[in-house]
Amino acid sequence: MYKKDKKTSIILLLSNIGLIVLGLNQIFEFFEFSNPKISSILTIIFSLLNLIFIFKLIKPKEV
């Protein structure tokens, strides 16, 4: 059995928020509301954060 904890829920929440921000960023870039440099920096930051969150979720804790 694996333990469900708050840390995993928080990681999933932050990951989902990051994906939502990336989606909104793509929409704004499509309509040319945002700077492409800022857009690419946000994409890199949230992609790295999501990768870190996924690696943390791969190792579940046993009870």
C-alpha positions as CSV (number, residue, x, y, z in Angstrom):
1,M,0.0,0.0,0.0
2,Y,1.1,3.5,-0.7
3,K,0.5,6.5,1.5
4,K,-1.5,9.4,0.2
5,D,-0.2,12.6,1.6
6,K,-0.7,16.3,1.3
7,K,2.7,16.8,-0.3
8,T,1.6,14.8,-3.4
9,S,-1.7,16.7,-3.6
10,I,0.2,20.0,-3.4
11,I,2.7,18.9,-6.1
12,L,-0.2,17.9,-8.4
13,L,-1.9,21.2,-7.8
14,L,1.2,23.3,-8.5
15,S,1.8,21.2,-11.6
16,N,-1.7,21.8,-12.9
17,I,-1.5,25.5,-12.2
18,G,1.8,25.6,-14.2
19,L,0.1,23.9,-17.1
20,I,-2.8,26.3,-17.0
21,V,-0.4,29.2,-17.0
22,L,1.4,27.8,-20.0
23,G,-1.9,27.3,-21.8
24,L,-2.9,30.9,-21.1
25,N,0.5,32.1,-22.2
26,Q,0.2,30.3,-25.5
27,I,-3.3,32.0,-26.1
28,F,-1.8,35.4,-25.3
29,E,1.1,34.8,-27.6
30,F,-1.3,33.7,-30.4
31,F,-3.2,37.0,-30.1
32,E,0.2,38.9,-29.7
33,F,-0.6,40.2,-26.2
34,S,2.7,39.1,-24.6
35,N,6.4,39.5,-25.3
36,P,7.9,36.4,-27.0
37,K,11.0,36.5,-24.8
38,I,8.9,36.4,-21.6
39,S,6.8,33.7,-23.1
40,S,9.8,31.5,-23.8
41,I,11.2,32.1,-20.3
42,L,7.9,31.1,-18.7
43,T,7.7,28.0,-20.8
44,I,11.2,26.9,-19.8
45,I,10.6,27.6,-16.1
46,F,7.2,25.8,-15.9
47,S,8.5,22.9,-18.0
48,L,11.4,22.4,-15.6
49,L,9.1,22.7,-12.5
50,N,6.7,20.1,-14.0
51,L,9.6,17.7,-14.7
52,I,10.8,18.1,-11.1
53,F,7.3,17.4,-9.8
54,I,6.9,14.3,-12.0
55,F,10.2,12.9,-10.7
56,K,9.1,13.5,-7.1
57,L,5.8,11.7,-7.8
58,I,7.6,8.6,-9.4
59,K,9.0,7.6,-6.0
60,P,6.0,6.8,-3.8
61,K,6.5,6.2,-0.1
62,E,5.6,2.8,1.3
63,V,3.6,2.5,4.5
